[in-house]
Amino acid sequence: MADNNKPKKNPVGKQKTKSEDVVISENANMKEIPENPTGKTIKQKAKARAEAEKMSKEVEKTETAEKKEKKPKKTNPDAKWYVLNTYSGHEKKVAQLIDQRVKANELENKILEVMVPTQEKILVSEGKKKTLEEKIFPGYVLVQMVMNDDTWYLIRNTEGVTGFVGTQRKPTPLTEEEVKGILAFSELQQPSFQASFAVDDPVKVTDGPFKDFVGTISEINEDKGQVKVLLSVFGRETPVVLDFLQVSKL
């Protein structure tokens, strides 16, 4: 008669102990659990952290550089704005030469700022636009300075300067109202439009509900960048207001 109380043999030939069962079970469970809840490896997390730190440093560098560039304006209660006559087309070159001479002669506390007043204009032609920087007063440069013999001599003997606005030896400074008006005009954020169109020009509509219609310009509004075009609609001449970019010359 067979003895049913004998322990059954392990198929492999070795009986597992309880401690081995626990170890095997724990190893199996560890394989099923990801390394972190998001599924990213530790290396990936470290790399992402390093990239974030690098980006943060670059932003800080940029901000520091911008702060350095924004230097506070020099002030002097005795300084006033004067207007210089220059050769037309040489305004910027004259301004640069004055800046160089001021630094070389260490007169930064007497000649504070040199400015060529400009304004942005949008030139529209053939249905395309480009931004141009246009001088408000061609042939003139503005200088904020304390007028004395040294500063007068330095400015007057700069190449390209033909004289001050005013009398020969006593230039006339601008009033505060004049300076405010010029600065405000040159700092306008909304650029005005300049068209290459003229009244009675034949044009073709290139965009909008009247695309491919042909007509003639009856009015031009450069401030708004618009033209009024007479189009033939249902056999009648109909005035239609269009943007500069919606029409092109024929």
Summary of the structure (lengths in Angstrom):
residues: 250
radius of gyration: 38.8
end to end distance: 116.7
largest distance: 140.0
contacts: 607
relative contact order: 0.11
helix: 32%
strand: 30%
